[in-house]
Amino acid sequence: MAASAKKASVSDFKRRRVIHEAANRCSFCPESDISILQPHHIREASKGGSDDLANLIAVCPTCHAKITAGIIPLEAVLAAK
């Protein structure tokens, strides 16, 4: 599932909350353009992960792609949460 499809599954309210929780920046890099930040499902939605705030982390598109590719490991995602 593409990152844009995941983003669409999260309500705008939850998207704003998860970005606010991350101090209005990407959880992995200094990106702070909130218009491009996205919620990432820590446990993938396709594998039963929910849209609960506890399962979401704010990331920029570049870091989102790195998480999906395994460049940023799950352990780092969990630590950033």
C-alpha positions in Angstrom: 0.0 0.0 0.0 1.4 3.4 -1.0 2.1 6.0 1.7 -0.5 8.3 0.2 -3.2 5.7 0.7 -2.2 5.3 4.3 -2.3 9.0 4.8 -5.8 9.1 3.4 -7.0 6.5 5.9 -6.1 8.7 8.9 -8.5 11.5 9.8 -7.4 15.1 9.5 -7.9 15.5 13.3 -5.5 12.6 14.0 -3.0 13.8 11.4 -2.9 17.2 13.1 -2.6 15.6 16.6 0.3 13.3 15.6 2.1 16.2 14.0 1.5 18.3 17.1 2.8 15.4 19.3 6.0 15.5 17.3 6.5 19.2 17.9 5.4 20.1 14.3 8.4 18.4 12.7 9.4 15.0 11.3 10.3 12.5 14.0 13.6 11.7 12.2 14.9 14.8 10.5 14.6 18.6 10.9 11.8 18.9 8.3 9.2 21.2 9.7 6.9 22.0 6.8 3.7 20.7 8.4 2.0 20.7 5.0 4.1 17.7 3.9 4.3 15.8 7.2 2.4 12.5 7.2 1.2 10.1 9.8 3.0 6.7 9.6 1.4 3.6 11.0 4.0 2.0 13.3 2.2 -1.3 12.9 1.0 -1.3 9.3 -2.7 -0.9 8.7 -2.5 -3.8 6.2 -1.3 -6.0 9.1 -4.0 -5.0 11.5 -2.5 -1.7 12.8 -5.0 0.8 13.9 -5.4 4.6 13.4 -5.0 5.1 17.1 -2.6 7.9 18.0 -0.4 5.4 19.9 0.2 3.6 16.5 1.0 6.8 14.5 4.2 8.8 14.2 4.8 12.0 12.2 7.2 11.8 9.3 8.2 13.6 6.1 7.8 11.8 2.8 11.6 11.1 2.6 11.7 9.5 6.0 8.4 7.7 5.4 10.0 6.1 2.3 13.1 5.2 4.4 10.9 3.5 7.0 9.0 1.6 4.4 12.3 0.4 2.8 13.7 -0.6 6.1 16.5 2.0 6.1 15.0 3.4 9.3 14.4 0.2 11.4 11.3 -0.5 13.5 13.4 -0.1 16.7 14.2 3.5 15.8 10.5 4.2 15.0 9.5 2.8 18.4 12.2 4.8 20.1 11.1 8.0 18.4 7.5 7.5 19.5 
